Amino acid sequence: MTNTITAPGEEPATCACGAALAEGQKLCRKCAARERWAKRQAARLRLKRRRNLSRRPPRDPHRTPIVGATS
């Protein structure tokens, strides 16, 4: 048995992965980077899906026949 008593606020803060955190941090460096990557990836996928859904044909395709021309 030890004689030291720790208050709840005295325990060092840890990240979900177990890394120690500095004062005021919520995530460690690696977890914060992973979080940023996930947000960017979700945005890329959202943009790609939206771009495919709203795809339109070109305004003046070259295959259209010229008006008034006869063959």
Number of C-alpha atoms within 10 A of each C-alpha: 3 4 5 6 7 8 7 7 7 8 8 10 17 15 15 11 10 9 14 14 15 12 8 7 13 14 19 18 13 12 15 13 12 12 13 11 12 12 11 12 12 11 12 12 11 11 12 11 11 11 11 9 9 7 8 8 6 7 6 7 8 8 6 7 9 8 6 6 6 6 3
